[in-house]
Amino acid sequence: MKTDQLNPINGCTVYSHADHSHASLVHQTWARLQSLVEGDQVRISGQSLDIASVVAVARNGCSPELETTPEVLDRIQKSVDTLEEYLSKGYYAYGVNTGFGGSADSRTKDVLALQRSLLQHTQSGILVDIDKKSHGIANLDVGFHSMPASWVKGTMLVRCNSVVRGHSAVSLRVVELIINLLRNNCVPVIPLRGSVSASGDLLPLAYIGGAVEGSPDIFVCIQEGDTYKIISAKEALAHIGETPITLGPKEGLGLINGTAASASVSCLALYDANNLAIMTQVLTAMAVEALLGNAESFHPFIAEVRPHQGQIEVAKNIRGFLQGSKLATCLSSDDKDRTKSGLYQDRYAVRSASQWIGPQLEDLLLAHEQITTELNSTTDNPLIDIEKKDVYSCANFQAASITSATEKTRLAIQMLGKIMFGQCTELINPFLNNGLPANLAADDPSLSFTMKGVDVNMAAYMSELAFLANPVSSHVQSAEMHNQAVNSLALISSRYTMQAVEVARLMASCFLYVCCQALDLRVLHLEFLSKLKPAVLQVTQEVFGELLTPHVLDTAHSRVVDVIPGAWGSSTHLDATERYEHLVNTTLPVLTNAIASTTSSRNPSLTLAHIEAWKERMLETVSSAYTKHRATFFLIQSTPQYLGKASTVMYTFVRKDLGVPMHQGLVEHPRGCEAAEANTMDGRPKKTIGSWVSIIYESLRSGRMNDRIMACLND
């Protein structure tokens, strides 16, 4: 991602998205993460921390390194020296020799004890036994009350990056200790709840402060290979060769009076949300193809006359994703059917995708700017000005910028989920899906309801996602002697945004599974109908060849094959045998009318027996052709030959890389009462539908699928 010059006032790198698309930003962030995972160093300098670096340390095991240039080290030491000089003059500094919050009217000379007092009253969170055990099963009623380790790692990184900016009076020794904990996979156990994110995330950060102090009642989780153990902070420091630190004036406050926890969680949530935004566009392209939809909805002219940047980008992206598709229509003006019968334009969930998704990209871009700025900001109170040798009381800990970013992000996730839900239900519903089988069953719909459960699941997920979209910021309560009468609730908002990401990932996983099934079924039936045409001609010629002229035969055949797709597509709710009969019964009067209308005089040789023979032969032909084609298709799907650029990438990933097969129907159901060999198909185990979807979900949650999503963006 391109950056502007360093801000001359605060040294913070300013990130600008004005001339960059959302897709470009997401791809660059992903590429940056890959470089870090592959060995590039995460540097802590106070100026250039980015979302990719937080993700790399929090989730990918990357170790940060403190920038040890004279400039950085000088800033750190000067902030400590400036405060010491300030106090030597008998001045008061909030939280250094005064009380805290609403108790700031008190004074003390015991500045070291005051920092211990700060940690004492802020280490007030609730942890249960399971949070302090290396192994075990969470209480079935309440589960864990501690933060995930990734959140804590990100918090430690962000706080170090903030204090090395030289406005916090936190010594190099403290910073190095926290970094050493990170580098040795020593993660403090931090309560999940209890922060209002004003005066910063006091409670979560206080437990990191307790780890620095080596408190025997603060716990640290240590990862060694694939094993974990939870020990006291005192033991953890000894384990990595460190000794407890007595925090100096303001060092307790400098550690906990900041927005690091909120910023950390919001980083992880936004990274995931940005990838989901790209995936939603890819899934839209897949849905367009599965529905035989109209690419004209994303024509550049449409966005040009309503030039919202988000809409322009989404239309361009989806149209690019569809390139090469043999299923979507109107990829060029040459293939536009201007006298189309039936539904002339796609329904809203498909047709308005660029108008719906576009504004979400604009919000996500702004959220990215807000969070990135926060990562490279000083969020203390008070602030040390090493140039003017002064100390300023302020409220930079008020994390409203993070709240603003996460509220936008969470609402954007809900909007993305809603369009996925609308498109997914359209694919499953036989009255809306343009001729696909009911519930996307590959066998008889009277006994196979393949995607019906997924359809219900999507409704449940969508309801939860819609609830999570409600604002947290409207629920502020006055806290701490009314001193914190307004507080950002940024960490709570970030937590709920992470929940929204998780629910949206469930939806995206289900939808991807549905799209692949729908694409397979679409190609299966298109190929069947294509193969049926010559077979119908053969039957017609064999039955009527000696009775009708070639012109009459050609006319009759042409009219019959014209109505076959509609007849076949209108019977998706019927079992196969009934579909064959419906097809033949629909085409028979077309055949007879065609013969009658093109024959100048009655042919006495043409009898009812010929008509009955044609009907009987047609039933045999349709049944045989469909049965053979379906059996062959189940073994080898030719679907990728028909797909556009993005659908090819995602379909191949699901079917080949993940090994998630096309669902063949009721025969897929695993049963304990059957022999082991009966619970396999084509050399693979039978699984529940949920197990197949779970494989897709795991690849999305682990980040493995992001590589494929990014591949869709590459030309």
C-alpha positions in Angstrom: 0.0 0.0 0.0 1.3 3.4 -0.9 2.0 5.8 1.9 2.3 9.6 2.2 5.3 11.4 3.8 5.7 11.2 7.6 3.5 13.6 9.4 5.8 16.4 10.6 3.8 16.9 13.8 3.8 13.4 15.3 6.0 11.3 13.1 3.1 9.0 12.2 2.9 7.5 8.8 -0.3 8.7 7.1 -2.1 6.1 5.0 -4.2 7.4 2.2 -6.7 5.4 0.2 -7.9 8.2 -2.0 -6.3 6.8 -5.2 -6.5 3.1 -4.3 -9.2 0.6 -4.7 -10.4 -1.6 -1.9 -9.2 -4.7 -3.8 -5.7 -3.2 -4.2 -5.5 -2.5 -0.5 -6.7 -6.0 0.4 -4.3 -7.6 -2.0 -1.3 -5.5 -0.8 -2.1 -6.3 2.9 -2.3 -10.0 2.0 1.0 -9.8 0.1 2.6 -7.9 3.0 1.5 -10.7 5.4 2.9 -13.3 3.1 6.3 -11.6 3.1 6.3 -11.4 6.9 5.4 -15.0 7.3 8.1 -16.0 4.9 10.8 -14.2 6.9 10.5 -10.4 6.7 10.8 -8.7 10.1 8.1 -7.0 12.0 9.8 -3.8 13.2 8.6 -1.8 16.2 9.4 1.8 15.6 6.3 3.7 16.6 5.7 4.9 13.1 5.0 2.1 10.6 3.0 -0.6 12.2 0.4 -2.0 9.8 -2.5 -4.4 10.0 -0.5 -7.1 8.2 2.1 -6.9 10.9 -0.4 -7.3 13.7 -2.0 -10.3 12.0 1.5 -11.8 11.4 2.4 -11.6 15.1 -1.0 -12.4 16.5 -1.9 -15.4 14.3 1.2 -16.5 12.4 3.9 -16.8 15.0 6.1 -14.0 13.7 8.4 -12.4 16.2 8.7 -8.6 16.4 12.0 -6.8 16.6 12.5 -3.4 18.3 14.0 -0.8 16.0 17.2 0.1 17.8 18.2 3.2 15.8 19.6 6.1 17.9 16.5 8.0 17.1 14.1 5.4 18.6 16.2 4.7 21.6 16.7 8.4 22.3 13.0 9.0 22.2 12.3 6.3 24.7 15.0 7.5 27.1 14.2 11.2 26.7 10.5 10.6 27.7 11.7 9.0 30.9 14.2 11.7 31.6 11.7 14.5 30.8 9.2 13.2 33.3 11.9 12.8 36.0 13.0 16.4 35.4 9.4 17.6 35.5 8.8 15.8 38.9 12.1 17.2 40.3 10.6 20.7 40.1 7.8 19.7 42.4 5.2 19.6 39.6 2.2 17.4 39.7 1.5 15.0 36.8 -1.7 13.1 36.6 -1.4 9.4 37.6 2.2 9.9 38.5 1.8 11.7 41.9 -2.0 12.2 41.8 -4.9 9.8 42.2 -6.6 8.3 39.2 -9.8 9.3 37.4 -12.4 10.7 39.8 -9.8 10.5 42.5 -7.4 12.8 40.8 -7.8 15.3 43.6 -5.5 13.2 45.8 -1.7 13.6 45.9 1.2 11.3 46.9 5.0 11.3 47.1 5.3 7.5 46.8 5.2 7.3 43.0 6.3 3.7 42.8 3.6 2.5 45.2 1.1 4.5 43.1 1.9 2.5 40.0 1.4 -0.8 42.0 -1.9 0.7 43.3 -3.0 1.3 39.7 -2.4 -2.3 38.7 -4.1 -3.5 41.8 -7.4 -1.8 41.2 -7.5 -2.5 37.5 -6.6 -6.2 37.7 -10.2 -6.8 38.6 -11.4 -9.1 35.8 -13.0 -12.5 36.2 -11.3 -15.7 35.2 -12.5 -19.2 35.8 -10.5 -22.3 36.5 -10.5 -23.5 32.9 -8.8 -20.2 31.9 -5.8 -21.2 34.1 -5.5 -24.8 33.1 -3.4 -26.1 30.3 -5.9 -28.8 29.4 -9.5 -29.5 30.0 -13.0 -28.9 28.8 -14.6 -25.5 29.2 -17.6 -25.3 31.5 -20.5 -26.3 29.3 -22.6 -23.3 30.6 -20.1 -20.4 30.5 -17.0 -21.5 28.5 -13.8 -19.4 28.6 -13.6 -16.0 30.2 -10.2 -15.2 28.8 -9.2 -13.6 25.5 -7.8 -15.7 22.7 -4.1 -15.7 22.6 -4.0 -14.0 19.2 -5.8 -11.0 20.6 -3.3 -10.7 23.5 -0.3 -11.0 21.2 -1.7 -8.2 19.0 -2.3 -6.1 22.1 1.3 -6.5 23.4 2.6 -5.6 20.0 0.4 -2.5 19.6 1.2 -1.2 23.1 4.9 -1.6 22.5 4.7 0.3 19.3 2.8 3.1 21.0 5.1 3.6 24.0 8.3 3.6 21.9 7.1 6.8 20.2 8.5 8.6 23.2 5.5 10.2 24.8 4.9 7.6 27.6 7.8 7.6 30.0 8.0 3.8 29.7 11.6 2.6 29.8 13.4 0.5 27.2 13.7 -2.3 29.8 9.9 -2.7 30.0 9.5 -2.7 26.3 12.2 -5.3 25.8 10.6 -7.5 28.4 7.3 -7.5 26.7 8.9 -8.2 23.3 10.8 -11.0 24.9 7.6 -12.5 26.2 6.2 -12.3 22.7 9.2 -13.8 21.1 9.0 -16.8 23.5 5.3 -17.3 23.0 4.5 -16.3 26.6 1.0 -14.8 26.5 -0.7 -13.4 29.6 -4.1 -14.8 30.4 -6.4 -11.7 30.2 -10.1 -11.5 31.1 -12.4 -11.2 28.1 -14.7 -8.6 29.6 -14.5 -5.6 31.8 -13.2 -2.7 29.6 -15.1 0.3 28.6 -12.1 1.5 26.5 -11.9 5.0 28.0 -8.8 5.7 30.0 -7.9 3.1 27.5 -8.3 -0.7 27.9 -7.3 -0.5 31.5 -8.3 -4.0 32.6 -6.7 -6.0 29.7 -3.5 -4.0 29.7 -3.2 -4.3 33.5 -2.7 -8.0 33.2 0.2 -7.4 30.8 1.5 -5.0 33.4 1.1 -7.8 36.0 3.2 -10.1 33.8 6.0 -7.5 33.7 5.9 -7.3 37.5 6.1 -11.1 37.7 2.9 -11.3 39.8 2.3 -14.8 41.2 -1.4 -14.3 40.7 -1.2 -13.3 37.0 -1.0 -16.2 34.7 0.8 -16.8 31.4 0.2 -19.4 28.8 3.5 -20.7 27.2 3.4 -22.5 23.9 6.2 -25.0 23.2 5.7 -26.7 19.9 2.2 -28.1 20.0 2.0 -28.2 23.8 0.8 -25.5 26.1 1.2 -24.9 29.8 -0.1 -22.1 32.0 2.0 -20.9 34.9 2.3 -17.8 37.0 3.9 -14.7 35.6 6.7 -15.0 38.1 7.5 -18.5 36.8 7.1 -17.4 33.2 9.7 -14.7 33.6 12.1 -17.1 35.1 11.4 -19.6 32.3 12.7 -17.1 29.7 15.5 -15.8 31.9 14.0 -12.6 32.9 13.4 -11.0 36.3 10.4 -9.0 37.5 10.4 -5.3 37.1 9.4 -2.7 39.6 7.6 -0.2 37.5 8.9 3.4 37.6 6.9 6.6 37.7 4.1 6.4 35.1 5.3 3.0 33.8 2.2 1.3 35.1 0.0 4.1 33.6 2.1 4.1 30.5 1.4 0.4 29.9 -2.3 0.3 30.6 -3.6 3.8 29.7 -4.0 3.1 26.0 -6.2 1.6 23.2 -4.0 -1.4 22.3 -6.5 -4.2 23.1 -9.2 -2.5 21.1 -6.8 -1.7 18.2 -5.5 -5.3 18.2 -8.9 -7.0 18.0 -10.2 -4.4 15.5 -7.1 -5.1 13.3 -7.9 -8.8 13.2 -11.6 -8.3 12.5 -11.0 -5.8 9.7 -8.4 -8.0 8.0 -11.0 -10.8 7.9 -13.8 -8.4 6.9 -11.8 -7.1 4.0 -11.2 -10.6 2.7 -14.9 -11.5 3.2 -15.7 -8.4 1.1 -13.7 -9.8 -1.8 -15.1 -13.2 -1.3 -18.6 -11.9 -1.4 -17.9 -10.4 -4.9 -16.4 -13.7 -6.0 -19.5 -15.6 -4.7 -21.7 -13.1 -6.5 -19.9 -14.0 -9.8 -20.4 -17.7 -9.1 -24.1 -17.1 -8.4 -24.5 -15.2 -11.6 -23.1 -18.1 -13.5 -25.1 -20.7 -11.6 -28.3 -18.8 -12.3 -27.4 -18.2 -16.0 -27.5 -14.5 -15.0 -26.9 -11.3 -16.9 -23.4 -9.7 -16.8 -25.0 -6.6 -18.1 -25.8 -5.7 -14.5 -22.1 -4.8 -14.1 -21.6 -2.9 -17.4 -19.3 0.1 -16.9 -21.8 2.5 -18.3 -24.2 1.8 -15.4 -21.6 2.8 -12.8 -20.2 5.7 -14.8 -23.5 7.5 -14.6 -23.7 6.9 -10.9 -20.0 7.3 -10.0 -19.7 6.1 -6.5 -16.2 4.6 -6.2 -17.4 1.5 -4.4 -20.0 0.7 -7.0 -17.5 1.3 -9.8 -15.1 -1.0 -8.3 -17.5 -3.8 -7.5 -18.9 -3.7 -11.0 -15.4 -3.9 -12.5 -14.4 -6.7 -10.2 -17.4 -8.9 -10.8 -17.3 -8.3 -14.6 -13.6 -9.3 -14.4 -14.4 -12.4 -12.4 -16.9 -13.5 -15.1 -14.5 -13.3 -17.9 -14.4 -16.5 -19.9 -17.7 -17.7 -18.6 -19.9 -19.8 -20.9 -22.8 -19.5 -18.4 -23.3 -15.8 -17.8 -24.9 -13.8 -20.6 -24.1 -10.4 -22.0 -20.4 -10.5 -21.4 -20.4 -8.6 -24.7 -23.1 -6.7 -26.6 -22.9 -9.3 -29.3 -24.6 -12.0 -27.3 -27.4 -9.9 -25.9 -30.9 -11.3 -26.5 -33.0 -8.2 -27.1 -36.2 -10.2 -27.5 -35.7 -12.4 -24.5 -38.7 -14.3 -23.1 -39.3 -15.0 -19.5 -37.6 -13.1 -16.6 -36.0 -10.3 -18.5 -33.6 -9.1 -15.8 -32.1 -10.7 -12.8 -33.6 -10.3 -9.4 -32.2 -7.7 -6.9 -29.8 -10.0 -5.0 -27.8 -10.4 -8.2 -28.6 -7.4 -10.3 -28.0 -4.8 -7.6 -24.8 -6.4 -6.2 -22.5 -3.6 -7.1 -24.9 -1.0 -5.7 -25.2 -3.0 -2.5 -21.6 -4.1 -1.9 -20.0 -0.8 -3.2 -20.8 1.4 -0.1 -19.5 -1.3 2.2 -16.1 -1.1 0.5 -16.0 2.6 1.0 -16.7 2.1 4.7 -14.1 -0.6 5.0 -11.5 1.7 3.4 -12.2 4.4 6.0 -12.1 1.9 8.8 -8.7 0.8 7.6 -7.4 4.3 7.6 -8.8 4.9 11.2 -7.3 1.7 12.6 -3.9 2.1 10.9 -3.7 5.7 12.3 -4.5 4.3 15.7 -1.7 1.7 15.5 0.8 4.5 15.1 -0.6 6.9 17.6 0.2 7.7 21.2 -2.9 7.0 23.3 -1.6 7.9 26.8 -2.7 10.3 29.4 -0.7 12.3 30.3 1.6 12.9 27.3 5.3 13.7 27.6 6.5 16.4 25.2 10.3 15.7 25.0 10.8 18.8 22.9 9.2 21.4 25.2 9.8 19.3 28.3 6.2 19.5 29.4 3.5 17.1 30.4 -0.1 17.4 29.0 -3.3 15.9 30.4 -5.5 14.7 27.7 -7.9 12.0 26.5 -6.1 10.3 23.7 -7.1 7.0 25.4 -10.7 7.6 24.3 -11.0 4.9 21.6 -13.9 6.4 19.7 -12.0 6.2 16.5 -11.8 2.4 16.9 -15.4 2.2 17.8 -16.3 4.2 14.7 -14.2 1.8 12.6 -15.6 -1.4 14.1 -19.2 -0.2 14.0 -18.8 0.5 10.3 -17.0 -2.8 9.8 -19.7 -4.8 11.6 -22.5 -3.1 9.7 -20.6 -3.8 6.4 -20.3 -7.4 7.4 -24.0 -7.6 8.0 -24.7 -6.1 4.5 -22.3 -8.6 2.9 -24.0 -11.4 4.8 -27.4 -10.2 3.6 -26.6 -10.3 0.0 -25.0 -13.7 0.4 -28.2 -14.9 2.0 -30.3 -13.5 -0.7 -28.3 -15.1 -3.5 -28.0 -18.4 -1.7 -31.7 -18.8 -1.1 -32.3 -17.9 -4.8 -30.0 -20.7 -5.8 -31.7 -23.3 -3.6 -35.3 -22.3 -4.3 -36.6 -24.1 -7.5 -39.1 -21.3 -8.1 -36.3 -18.7 -8.4 -33.2 -20.6 -9.6 -33.9 -20.7 -13.3 -34.3 -24.4 -13.7 -32.0 -25.9 -11.2 -33.3 -28.9 -9.1 -35.2 -28.2 -5.9 -32.9 -27.9 -3.0 -30.0 -28.6 -5.5 -30.6 -32.3 -5.1 -28.7 -34.4 -7.7 -31.2 -37.2 -7.4 -35.0 -37.5 -6.9 -36.4 -34.6 -4.9 -39.1 -36.7 -3.3 -36.4 -38.3 -1.1 -33.5 -36.0 -1.4 -33.6 -32.5 0.1 -29.8 -31.8 -0.1 -29.5 -28.0 0.6 -32.8 -27.5 2.5 -30.9 -27.7 5.9 -28.3 -25.3 4.6 -31.0 -23.0 3.6 -32.4 -23.0 7.2 -28.8 -22.6 8.6 -28.3 -19.5 6.5 -31.5 -18.0 7.9 -30.2 -18.7 11.4 -26.8 -17.2 10.7 -28.3 -14.2 9.0 -30.6 -13.5 12.0 -27.6 -13.6 14.4 -25.5 -11.5 12.1 -28.3 -8.9 11.8 -28.5 -8.7 15.6 -24.8 -8.3 15.9 -24.9 -5.3 13.5 -26.7 -3.2 16.2 -24.4 -0.5 17.5 -22.5 -0.9 20.7 -21.7 2.8 21.0 -25.3 3.7 21.8 -25.1 1.7 25.1 -22.5 3.8 26.9 -22.9 3.9 30.7 -21.3 6.4 33.0 -18.3 4.8 34.8 -15.8 5.5 37.6 -17.4 8.1 39.8 -18.9 9.7 36.6 -15.4 10.7 35.5 -15.9 8.4 32.6 -19.3 9.8 31.7 -18.6 9.0 28.0 -16.5 6.0 27.1 -15.9 4.4 23.7 -16.8 0.7 24.4 -14.3 0.1 21.6 -13.1 -3.3 22.9 -16.7 -4.5 23.2 -17.5 -3.3 19.7 -14.4 -5.0 18.4 -15.3 -8.2 20.2 -18.8 -8.2 18.6 -17.2 -7.4 15.2 -15.1 -10.5 15.6 -18.3 -12.5 16.3 -19.9 -11.0 13.2 -16.8 -12.0 11.1 -17.2 -15.6 12.5 -20.9 -15.8 11.6 -20.2 -14.3 8.1 -17.5 -16.9 7.6 -20.0 -19.6 8.3 -22.4 -18.1 5.7 -19.6 -17.7 3.1 -18.6 -21.3 3.6 -22.2 -22.6 3.2 -22.7 -20.3 0.2 -19.5 -21.5 -1.5 -20.6 -25.1 -1.0 -24.0 -24.3 -2.5 -22.4 -22.4 -5.4 -20.2 -25.3 -6.4 -23.2 -27.7 -6.2 -25.3 -25.4 -8.2 -22.6 -24.9 -10.9 -22.2 -28.7 -11.2 -25.9 -29.2 -11.5 -26.2 -26.4 -14.1 -23.5 -27.9 -16.2 -24.8 -31.4 -15.8 -28.3 -30.4 -17.1 -27.0 -28.2 -19.8 -24.7 -31.0 -21.1 -27.6 -33.4 -20.9 -29.9 -31.2 -22.9 -27.1 -30.6 -25.4 -26.6 -34.4 -25.9 -30.3 -34.9 -26.0 -30.8 -32.8 -29.2 -29.1 -35.3 -31.6 -30.8 -38.2 -29.9 -34.2 -36.6 -30.4 -33.4 -36.0 -34.0 -32.5 -39.7 -34.4 -35.7 -40.8 -32.9 -37.8 -38.5 -35.1 -36.0 -39.6 -38.2 -36.3 -43.3 -37.3 -40.1 -43.0 -36.6 -41.1 -40.5 -39.3 -38.2 -40.6 -41.8 -40.0 -42.5 -44.5 -43.3 -40.6 -44.0 -42.1 -37.0 -44.0 -39.9 -34.8 -46.2 -36.5 -33.6 -44.9 -37.9 -30.1 -44.6 -40.9 -31.3 -42.4 -38.5 -33.4 -40.3 -36.1 -30.5 -39.8 -39.0 -28.1 -38.9 -40.5 -30.6 -36.4 -37.2 -31.3 -34.8 -36.3 -27.6 -34.5 -39.6 -26.8 -32.7 -39.3 -29.8 -30.4 -35.7 -29.0 -29.3 -36.7 -25.3 -28.8 -39.2 -26.3 -26.0 -37.2 -29.1 -24.4 -35.1 -26.7 -22.1 -38.2 -25.0 -20.8 -40.0 -28.3 -20.3 -37.1 -29.8 -18.5 -36.4 -26.7 -16.4 -40.1 -26.5 -15.3 -40.1 -30.0 -13.9 -37.3 -29.7 -11.3 -39.6 -30.5 -8.5 -40.4 -33.9 -10.0 -38.6 -37.2 -9.7 -36.6 -38.4 -12.7 -39.3 -40.7 -14.1 -41.9 -38.1 -13.9 -39.6 -35.5 -15.5 -39.1 -37.8 -18.5 -42.9 -38.1 -18.9 -43.4 -34.4 -18.5 -40.7 -33.7 -21.1 -42.2 -36.0 -23.6 -45.8 -35.0 -22.9 -44.8 -31.3 -23.4 -43.0 -31.9 -26.6 -45.5 -34.3 -28.2 -48.1 -31.7 -29.2 -45.4 -29.4 -30.4 -44.2 -32.2 -32.7 -47.7 -33.0 -34.0 -48.5 -29.3 -34.6 -45.3 -28.8 -36.4 -46.0 -31.7 -38.7 -49.5 -30.6 -39.3 -48.5 -27.0 -40.0 -45.8 -27.9 -42.5 -47.7 -30.6 -44.4 -49.8 -29.4 -47.3 -52.2 -32.3 -47.2 -53.0 -35.0 -44.8 -50.6 -38.0 -45.0 -52.7 -41.1 -44.7 -49.6 -43.1 -43.8 -49.1 -41.1 -40.7 -51.1 -42.9 -38.0 -51.6 -42.6 -34.2 -49.3 -45.6 -33.9 -46.4 -43.6 -35.2 -47.1 -40.9 -32.6 -47.3 -43.5 -29.8 -44.1 -45.1 -31.1 -42.3 -41.7 -31.1 -43.5 -41.1 -27.5 -42.4 -44.5 -26.3 -39.0 -44.2 -28.0 -38.6 -40.7 -26.6 -39.2 -41.9 -23.1 -36.6 -44.6 -23.5 -34.1 -42.2 -25.1 -34.5 -39.4 -22.5 -34.3 -41.9 -19.6 -31.2 -43.7 -21.0 -29.4 -40.4 -21.9 -30.0 -38.8 -18.6 -29.1 -41.9 -16.5 -25.9 -42.5 -18.4 -24.9 -38.8 -18.5 -25.5 -38.3 -14.8 -23.5 -41.4 -13.8 -20.6 -40.2 -16.0 -20.8 -36.7 -14.6 -20.7 -37.9 -11.0 -17.4 -39.5 -11.7 -15.8 -36.6 -13.6 -17.3 -33.1 -13.6 -16.6 -31.1 -16.7 -17.8 -27.9 -14.9 -14.6 -25.9 -15.0 -14.8 -25.8 -18.8 -17.8 -23.5 -18.5 -16.7 -21.2 -15.7 -15.3 -17.7 -15.6 -12.0 -16.7 -14.1 -12.9 -16.5 -10.4 -15.4 -19.4 -10.4 -12.7 -21.6 -11.9 -10.3 -20.7 -9.1 -12.7 -21.3 -6.3 -14.4 -24.3 -7.7 -11.1 -26.0 -8.3 -10.0 -25.2 -4.8 -13.1 -26.7 -3.3 -13.2 -29.8 -5.5 -9.5 -30.6 -5.9 -7.5 -28.9 -3.1 -10.1 -29.5 -0.4 -11.5 -32.7 -1.8 -15.1 -31.6 -1.2 -17.1 -33.5 -3.9 -20.3 -32.9 -5.7 -23.2 -34.1 -3.5 -24.9 -37.0 -5.3 -28.0 -37.2 -3.1 -29.4 -39.6 -0.5 -26.8 -42.2 -1.4 -24.2 -39.9 0.3 -25.8 -40.4 3.8 -23.4 -42.3 6.2 -25.0 -45.0 8.3 -23.6 -46.9 11.3 -25.7 -50.0 10.6 -23.9 -50.6 7.2 -20.6 -52.2 6.6 -17.6 -50.0 6.4 -17.3 -50.3 2.6 -20.9 -49.2 2.2 -19.9 -45.9 3.8 -17.5 -45.0 1.1 -18.1 -43.6 -2.4 -15.7 -43.5 -5.3 -12.8 -44.1 -2.9 -13.8 -41.4 -0.4 -15.7 -41.6 2.9 -19.3 -40.6 3.0 -19.9 -37.5 5.2 -22.7 -35.4 6.5 -23.3 -32.2 4.6 -22.2 -30.3 7.6 -18.8 -32.1 7.6 -18.2 -31.1 4.0 -19.1 -27.5 4.7 -16.9 -27.6 7.7 -13.9 -28.4 5.6 -14.5 -25.3 3.5 -15.0 -23.2 6.7 -11.8 -24.4 8.2 -9.9 -23.4 5.1 -11.5 -19.9 5.3 -10.9 -19.5 9.0 -7.3 -20.6 8.8 -6.5 -18.2 6.0 -5.7 -20.9 3.6 -8.5 -19.8 1.3 -7.3 -16.3 1.2 -4.6 -17.3 -1.3 -7.3 -18.4 -3.7 -9.4 -15.3 -3.1 -6.4 -13.2 -3.9 -5.7 -15.3 -7.0 -9.1 -14.2 -8.3 -7.9 -10.6 -8.2 -4.9 -11.2 -10.4 -5.2 -10.7 -14.1 
